[in-house]
Amino acid sequence: MTPAFPLGPWDVSLVLAVTAIILLTTSEILSPYYGPANLKISKKRLKNAATTTSILFLVTVAIRIATMIYGLS
């Protein structure tokens, strides 16, 4: 018997949204506009991860909107 995935679409969307907000906030705090930061984090990788997570969140929102419009379940 295959175990069920414990997270629903809303849960995954919420996790992606929170992660995207945290990553985008962190990438902006590490921005050179706020002065130098002494962290060993690649700013380019952090920004790419934040952008990718944001896009994944928007995809889940688009899927949810499509299911509402077209009445898919």
Backbone hydrogen bonds, N-H to C=O, Kabsch-Sander energy under -0.5 kcal/mol:
donor,donor_aa,acceptor,acceptor_aa,energy
12,V,8,G,-2.2
13,S,9,P,-2.2
14,L,10,W,-2.3
15,V,11,D,-2.5
16,L,12,V,-2.5
17,A,13,S,-2.3
18,V,14,L,-2.5
19,T,15,V,-2.5
20,A,16,L,-2.5
21,I,17,A,-2.3
22,I,18,V,-2.3
23,L,19,T,-2.7
24,L,20,A,-2.8
25,T,21,I,-2.4
26,T,22,I,-2.4
27,S,23,L,-2.5
28,E,24,L,-1.9
29,I,25,T,-2.3
30,L,26,T,-2.0
31,S,28,E,-1.1
34,Y,31,S,-1.6
35,G,32,P,-1.3
39,L,37,A,-0.7
43,K,41,I,-0.7
46,L,42,S,-2.3
47,K,43,K,-2.3
48,N,44,K,-2.3
49,A,45,R,-2.6
50,A,46,L,-2.4
51,T,47,K,-2.4
52,T,48,N,-2.6
53,T,49,A,-2.4
54,S,50,A,-2.1
55,I,51,T,-2.3
56,L,52,T,-2.4
57,F,53,T,-2.2
58,L,54,S,-2.3
59,V,55,I,-2.1
60,T,56,L,-2.1
61,V,57,F,-2.0
62,A,58,L,-2.4
63,I,59,V,-2.5
64,R,60,T,-2.1
65,I,61,V,-2.5
66,A,62,A,-2.5
67,T,63,I,-2.2
68,M,64,R,-1.6
69,I,65,I,-2.6
70,Y,66,A,-2.7
71,G,67,T,-0.7
72,L,67,T,-0.7
